[in-house]
Amino acid sequence: MTERRRSKRGLVLAGTALAMAVAVAVAIAGIGGAWAFATPVLSGLPKGPVLAQAIERGRLIVGVRRYPRPAPPEAPTPPEPDGFDATLARQLAASLGVPLELVGLDPAAQEAALSEGRVDLLVTGVPAQSAHGIAAAPGSYDVGRGLLVALRRGKVQDEAALRGALVCVGEGSGYAGAVSQRYGAQPRSYPSSVHAASAFMAGECAALAEDGEVLDRLMQNEEWRFYQPLASGLRPSSDAAIRLPEGDAVSRDYLAAALRRWRADGTLDKARGARAGNLQFEITLLKDGLVCHS
């Protein structure tokens, strides 16, 4: 391939990546805005010190997961907040009547950011381990049933063969603990579900564990014809809970009430559906030569 062709291909891929990023950002913004009006009124419930401070400050600061989106190998993009986390954080801010400030955090920095007061709350999926001084609002915001998929002609052809096998999962996934406890598999965590899918397709793991809605959509794509469902109905072993500093039971109860209402009115289902669509779009881009930079 000539240098001119390489340059032209790089520009095309870069343009594709930019268009993808804009499309996803617009979609997420639109979703958040539409749901803000549909969120049940929670303003009548009492707020503890954490939420009261956010209201007095005039903005809610929420720590979320972040990851770089698929991009050309020669033009990596910086990590951006996870869209699913951002949508839920936006709902919380809307319920308090204040603007939202998102802080994208790597796993190692999440607990410190909360403990040191740099964020009010964490919406980062299931923590790798519980930390002293951090509480969790009762209830999970990621309540889908998981699915395991594997290569059709690979070494793992049944659930029994999962013992000791590597299973790709995204950061904060509740399925990491589930595959370990239920099948004796070894979960391998990646910066996002997109990274986990990319690693699985590259042969780094024997199986991929993800929300069934996401994988059902992917299995309809031509490039996924080489994979097959291995086990379904996988339930997260731990809750993807909203975390806050210990000692504020009133704010914790407010957050728990918000989760209950969003589960009842379909807000969480809509958020999961939007996440499935965004992930399908991002993972599909991998076949166009874009890669997941770590």
Protein Blocks (a to p, Z undefined) as FASTA:
>chain_A
ZZklmmmmmmmmmmmmmmmmmmmmmmmmmmmmmmmmmpccfklpccdfklmmmmmnopac
dddddddddddfklccdddddfklmmmmmmmmmmnopacddddddfklmmmmmmnopafb
dcebjafbdcehiacdehifblcccdddddfklmblbfklmgopacdddehiaklmmmmm
mnopacdddfbfklmmmmmmnopafbdcddfklmmmmmmpmklmmpccfbghiacfbdcd
ddddehilmlmmmmmmmmmmmmmnommmmmmmmmmmmmmmmmmmmmnopacdZZ
